[in-house]
Amino acid sequence: MSGYLLSSQGDRVAMANSVEGRYPFLDFRVIEFCSKLPLEYKIKGLNEKFILKKIMNGHVNRTMNH
């Protein structure tokens, strides 16, 4: 039931507003892992999602990564 509201009901609301939901980031394992990360891995100055961008550097086009 935990994924039901976001995946089915939330998808209708999102698509009605031309927004794509990013549900993998709501997986409880991802949330648990991220909650244990030090703050400096999450934000560096005004650069949000710092660790995601660092991990993806070299794997995706720079314009997609920043």
TIBADREN-496306 format. One record per atom (N, C-alpha, C): x, y negated, z; chain; residue number from 0. Coordinates in nm, 4 decimals, decimal comma, always signed. Atoms other than C-alpha are relative to their C-alpha. Layout:
+----------+----------+----------+---+-----+
!     east !    north !       up ! c !   k !
+----------+----------+----------+---+-----+
!        X !        Y !        Z ! A ! NUM !
...
+----------+----------+----------+---+-----+
//
This chain:
+----------+----------+----------+---+-----+
!     east !    north !       up ! c !   k !
+----------+----------+----------+---+-----+
!  +0,0817 !  +0,1201 !  +0,0000 ! A !   0 !
!  +0,0000 !  +0,0000 !  +0,0000 ! A !   0 !
!  +0,0861 !  -0,1266 !  +0,0000 ! A !   0 !
!  -0,0820 !  +0,1211 !  -0,0106 ! A !   1 !
!  +0,2900 !  -0,2385 !  +0,0637 ! A !   1 !
!  +0,0295 !  -0,0620 !  -0,1366 ! A !   1 !
!  -0,0283 !  +0,0534 !  +0,1322 ! A !   2 !
!  +0,3691 !  -0,2731 !  -0,3077 ! A !   2 !
!  -0,1235 !  -0,0283 !  -0,0825 ! A !   2 !
!  +0,1227 !  +0,0116 !  +0,0785 ! A !   3 !
!  +0,0072 !  -0,2678 !  -0,4223 ! A !   3 !
!  -0,0400 !  -0,1445 !  -0,0252 ! A !   3 !
!  +0,0478 !  +0,1368 !  +0,0162 ! A !   4 !
!  -0,0885 !  -0,6286 !  -0,3599 ! A !   4 !
!  +0,0909 !  -0,0827 !  -0,0898 ! A !   4 !
!  -0,0913 !  +0,0787 !  +0,0823 ! A !   5 !
!  +0,2231 !  -0,7737 !  -0,5168 ! A !   5 !
!  +0,0076 !  +0,0506 !  -0,1427 ! A !   5 !
!  -0,0187 !  -0,0526 !  +0,1351 ! A !   6 !
!  +0,2477 !  -0,5400 !  -0,8113 ! A !   6 !
!  -0,1254 !  -0,0077 !  -0,0854 ! A !   6 !
!  +0,1197 !  +0,0025 !  +0,0845 ! A !   7 !
!  -0,1131 !  -0,5270 !  -0,9254 ! A !   7 !
!  -0,0772 !  -0,1306 !  +0,0128 ! A !   7 !
!  +0,0761 !  +0,1235 !  -0,0178 ! A !   8 !
!  -0,2996 !  -0,8203 !  -0,7745 ! A !   8 !
!  +0,0868 !  -0,1232 !  -0,0264 ! A !   8 !
!  -0,0908 !  +0,1122 !  +0,0213 ! A !   9 !
!  +0,0016 !  -1,0509 !  -0,7765 ! A !   9 !
!  +0,0345 !  -0,0189 !  -0,1457 ! A !   9 !
!  -0,0335 !  +0,0082 !  +0,1414 ! A !  10 !
!  +0,0755 !  -0,9700 !  -1,1379 ! A !  10 !
!  -0,1069 !  -0,0758 !  -0,0773 ! A !  10 !
!  +0,1087 !  +0,0732 !  +0,0682 ! A !  11 !
!  -0,2644 !  -1,0995 !  -1,2494 ! A !  11 !
!  +0,0143 !  -0,1500 !  +0,0202 ! A !  11 !
!  -0,0152 !  +0,1423 !  -0,0314 ! A !  12 !
!  -0,2108 !  -1,4306 !  -1,0749 ! A !  12 !
!  +0,1225 !  -0,0562 !  -0,0708 ! A !  12 !
!  -0,1233 !  +0,0467 !  +0,0636 ! A !  13 !
!  +0,1444 !  -1,4603 !  -1,2060 ! A !  13 !
!  -0,0186 !  -0,0148 !  -0,1505 ! A !  13 !
!  +0,0158 !  +0,0044 !  +0,1456 ! A !  14 !
!  +0,0586 !  -1,3778 !  -1,5671 ! A !  14 !
!  -0,1023 !  -0,1051 !  -0,0434 ! A !  14 !
!  +0,0973 !  +0,1043 !  +0,0322 ! A !  15 !
!  -0,2401 !  -1,6124 !  -1,5610 ! A !  15 !
!  +0,0668 !  -0,1371 !  -0,0032 ! A !  15 !
!  -0,0743 !  +0,1256 !  -0,0049 ! A !  16 !
!  +0,0139 !  -1,8862 !  -1,4903 ! A !  16 !
!  +0,1325 !  +0,0076 !  -0,0754 ! A !  16 !
!  -0,1201 !  -0,0202 !  +0,0824 ! A !  17 !
!  +0,2781 !  -1,7595 !  -1,7367 ! A !  17 !
!  +0,1273 !  +0,0132 !  +0,0836 ! A !  17 !
!  -0,1144 !  -0,0238 !  -0,0884 ! A !  18 !
!  +0,5085 !  -1,6501 !  -1,4544 ! A !  18 !
!  +0,0217 !  +0,1500 !  +0,0100 ! A !  18 !
!  -0,0316 !  -0,1415 !  -0,0133 ! A !  19 !
!  +0,6872 !  -1,3165 !  -1,4385 ! A !  19 !
!  +0,0481 !  +0,0277 !  +0,1421 ! A !  19 !
!  -0,0414 !  -0,0363 !  -0,1353 ! A !  20 !
!  +0,7131 !  -1,1570 !  -1,0940 ! A !  20 !
!  +0,1304 !  +0,0768 !  -0,0011 ! A !  20 !
!  -0,1282 !  -0,0709 !  -0,0121 ! A !  21 !
!  +1,0500 !  -1,0268 !  -0,9782 ! A !  21 !
!  -0,0070 !  +0,0913 !  +0,1214 ! A !  21 !
!  +0,0288 !  -0,0882 !  -0,1126 ! A !  22 !
!  +0,9436 !  -0,7400 !  -0,7598 ! A !  22 !
!  +0,1181 !  +0,0795 !  +0,0536 ! A !  22 !
!  -0,1127 !  -0,0741 !  -0,0596 ! A !  23 !
!  +1,2786 !  -0,5556 !  -0,7259 ! A !  23 !
!  +0,0615 !  -0,0718 !  +0,1196 ! A !  23 !
!  -0,0555 !  +0,0750 !  -0,1122 ! A !  24 !
!  +1,3900 !  -0,8360 !  -0,4937 ! A !  24 !
!  -0,0859 !  +0,0124 !  +0,1254 ! A !  24 !
!  +0,0863 !  -0,0177 !  -0,1159 ! A !  25 !
!  +1,1001 !  -0,7488 !  -0,2641 ! A !  25 !
!  +0,0068 !  +0,1410 !  +0,0565 ! A !  25 !
!  -0,0177 !  -0,1352 !  -0,0517 ! A !  26 !
!  +1,2058 !  -0,3876 !  -0,2123 ! A !  26 !
!  +0,0575 !  -0,0091 !  +0,1412 ! A !  26 !
!  -0,0412 !  +0,0105 !  -0,1398 ! A !  27 !
!  +1,2497 !  -0,3310 !  +0,1615 ! A !  27 !
!  +0,1489 !  +0,0269 !  +0,0195 ! A !  27 !
!  -0,1437 !  -0,0282 !  -0,0140 ! A !  28 !
!  +1,5997 !  -0,1908 !  +0,1102 ! A !  28 !
!  +0,0840 !  -0,1209 !  -0,0392 ! A !  28 !
!  -0,0712 !  +0,1214 !  +0,0414 ! A !  29 !
!  +1,7111 !  -0,5036 !  -0,0721 ! A !  29 !
!  -0,0121 !  -0,1059 !  +0,1087 ! A !  29 !
!  +0,0226 !  +0,0986 !  -0,1057 ! A !  30 !
!  +1,5574 !  -0,7227 !  +0,1970 ! A !  30 !
!  +0,0831 !  +0,0329 !  +0,1231 ! A !  30 !
!  -0,0805 !  -0,0401 !  -0,1158 ! A !  31 !
!  +1,7245 !  -0,5234 !  +0,4764 ! A !  31 !
!  +0,1482 !  -0,0288 !  -0,0239 ! A !  31 !
!  -0,1406 !  +0,0241 !  +0,0324 ! A !  32 !
!  +2,0624 !  -0,5418 !  +0,3017 ! A !  32 !
!  +0,0317 !  -0,1494 !  +0,0030 ! A !  32 !
!  -0,0245 !  +0,1440 !  +0,0086 ! A !  33 !
!  +2,0352 !  -0,9138 !  +0,2308 ! A !  33 !
!  -0,0108 !  -0,0688 !  +0,1356 ! A !  33 !
!  +0,0135 !  +0,0615 !  -0,1322 ! A !  34 !
!  +1,9252 !  -0,9928 !  +0,5852 ! A !  34 !
!  +0,1261 !  +0,0183 !  +0,0836 ! A !  34 !
!  -0,1239 !  -0,0260 !  -0,0740 ! A !  35 !
!  +2,2569 !  -0,8507 !  +0,7085 ! A !  35 !
!  +0,1208 !  -0,0731 !  -0,0579 ! A !  35 !
!  -0,1114 !  +0,0718 !  +0,0627 ! A !  36 !
!  +2,4738 !  -1,0534 !  +0,4700 ! A !  36 !
!  +0,0277 !  -0,1312 !  +0,0731 ! A !  36 !
!  -0,0329 !  +0,1308 !  -0,0577 ! A !  37 !
!  +2,6601 !  -1,3533 !  +0,6135 ! A !  37 !
!  -0,0540 !  -0,1119 !  -0,0901 ! A !  37 !
!  +0,0574 !  +0,1124 !  +0,0736 ! A !  38 !
!  +2,5161 !  -1,6906 !  +0,5096 ! A !  38 !
!  +0,0891 !  -0,0445 !  -0,1157 ! A !  38 !
!  -0,0891 !  +0,0472 !  +0,1066 ! A !  39 !
!  +2,8268 !  -1,7791 !  +0,3058 ! A !  39 !
!  -0,0067 !  +0,0869 !  -0,1253 ! A !  39 !
!  +0,0201 !  -0,0838 !  +0,1184 ! A !  40 !
!  +2,7436 !  -1,4889 !  +0,0713 ! A !  40 !
!  -0,1286 !  -0,0380 !  -0,0734 ! A !  40 !
!  +0,1292 !  +0,0346 !  +0,0589 ! A !  41 !
!  +2,3961 !  -1,6282 !  +0,0073 ! A !  41 !
!  +0,0020 !  -0,1392 !  -0,0625 ! A !  41 !
!  -0,0030 !  +0,1387 !  +0,0467 ! A !  42 !
!  +2,4650 !  -2,0005 !  -0,0341 ! A !  42 !
!  +0,1420 !  -0,0519 !  +0,0141 ! A !  42 !
!  -0,1318 !  +0,0631 !  -0,0051 ! A !  43 !
!  +2,7877 !  -2,1796 !  -0,1180 ! A !  43 !
!  -0,0198 !  -0,1434 !  -0,0470 ! A !  43 !
!  +0,0335 !  +0,1389 !  +0,0323 ! A !  44 !
!  +2,7301 !  -2,5552 !  -0,1037 ! A !  44 !
!  -0,1449 !  -0,0062 !  -0,0450 ! A !  44 !
!  +0,1352 !  +0,0044 !  +0,0568 ! A !  45 !
!  +2,4279 !  -2,6208 !  -0,3222 ! A !  45 !
!  -0,0239 !  +0,1147 !  -0,0974 ! A !  45 !
!  +0,0078 !  -0,1122 !  +0,0926 ! A !  46 !
!  +2,4913 !  -2,3034 !  -0,5226 ! A !  46 !
!  -0,0747 !  +0,1166 !  +0,0651 ! A !  46 !
!  +0,0807 !  -0,1096 !  -0,0534 ! A !  47 !
!  +2,2077 !  -2,0672 !  -0,4309 ! A !  47 !
!  +0,0283 !  +0,1283 !  -0,0768 ! A !  47 !
!  -0,0187 !  -0,1322 !  +0,0609 ! A !  48 !
!  +2,2192 !  -1,6938 !  -0,5109 ! A !  48 !
!  +0,1466 !  +0,0225 !  -0,0369 ! A !  48 !
!  -0,1435 !  -0,0051 !  +0,0274 ! A !  49 !
!  +2,5973 !  -1,7184 !  -0,4939 ! A !  49 !
!  +0,0479 !  +0,1422 !  -0,0255 ! A !  49 !
!  -0,0509 !  -0,1370 !  +0,0115 ! A !  50 !
!  +2,6618 !  -1,3462 !  -0,4445 ! A !  50 !
!  -0,0529 !  +0,0677 !  -0,1271 ! A !  50 !
!  +0,0546 !  -0,0580 !  +0,1233 ! A !  51 !
!  +2,4294 !  -1,2460 !  -0,7314 ! A !  51 !
!  +0,0760 !  -0,0508 !  -0,1219 ! A !  51 !
!  -0,0727 !  +0,0581 !  +0,1130 ! A !  52 !
!  +2,6053 !  -1,4836 !  -0,9677 ! A !  52 !
!  +0,1428 !  +0,0532 !  -0,0068 ! A !  52 !
!  -0,1376 !  -0,0508 !  -0,0032 ! A !  53 !
!  +2,9489 !  -1,3643 !  -0,8558 ! A !  53 !
!  +0,0046 !  +0,1450 !  -0,0484 ! A !  53 !
!  +0,0059 !  -0,1404 !  +0,0414 ! A !  54 !
!  +2,8527 !  -0,9990 !  -0,9026 ! A !  54 !
!  -0,0207 !  +0,0107 !  -0,1511 ! A !  54 !
!  +0,0339 !  -0,0091 !  +0,1418 ! A !  55 !
!  +2,7119 !  -1,0637 !  -1,2508 ! A !  55 !
!  +0,1021 !  -0,0682 !  -0,0908 ! A !  55 !
!  -0,1020 !  +0,0681 !  +0,0794 ! A !  56 !
!  +3,0075 !  -1,2784 !  -1,3636 ! A !  56 !
!  +0,0816 !  +0,1030 !  -0,0791 ! A !  56 !
!  -0,0712 !  -0,0937 !  +0,0858 ! A !  57 !
!  +3,1677 !  -1,0996 !  -1,6585 ! A !  57 !
!  -0,0890 !  +0,1102 !  -0,0557 ! A !  57 !
!  +0,0929 !  -0,1025 !  +0,0484 ! A !  58 !
!  +2,8650 !  -0,8745 !  -1,7089 ! A !  58 !
!  -0,1095 !  -0,0583 !  -0,0889 ! A !  58 !
!  +0,1008 !  +0,0665 !  +0,0831 ! A !  59 !
!  +2,6247 !  -1,1263 !  -1,8615 ! A !  59 !
!  +0,0588 !  -0,1303 !  -0,0525 ! A !  59 !
!  -0,0404 !  +0,1264 !  +0,0595 ! A !  60 !
!  +2,6618 !  -1,4359 !  -2,0759 ! A !  60 !
!  -0,0033 !  -0,1099 !  +0,1057 ! A !  60 !
!  -0,0095 !  +0,1066 !  -0,1003 ! A !  61 !
!  +2,7651 !  -1,7423 !  -1,8709 ! A !  61 !
!  -0,1272 !  -0,0841 !  +0,0064 ! A !  61 !
!  +0,1216 !  +0,0814 !  -0,0013 ! A !  62 !
!  +2,4526 !  -1,9351 !  -1,9756 ! A !  62 !
!  -0,1134 !  +0,0716 !  +0,0721 ! A !  62 !
!  +0,1024 !  -0,0758 !  -0,0726 ! A !  63 !
!  +2,2382 !  -1,6569 !  -1,8314 ! A !  63 !
!  +0,0324 !  +0,0069 !  +0,1485 ! A !  63 !
!  -0,0442 !  -0,0182 !  -0,1374 ! A !  64 !
!  +2,4413 !  -1,6388 !  -1,5116 ! A !  64 !
!  -0,0095 !  -0,1275 !  +0,0829 ! A !  64 !
!  +0,0000 !  +0,1250 !  -0,0768 ! A !  65 !
!  +2,4264 !  -2,0074 !  -1,4152 ! A !  65 !
!  -0,1163 !  -0,0862 !  -0,0341 ! A !  65 !
+----------+----------+----------+---+-----+
//
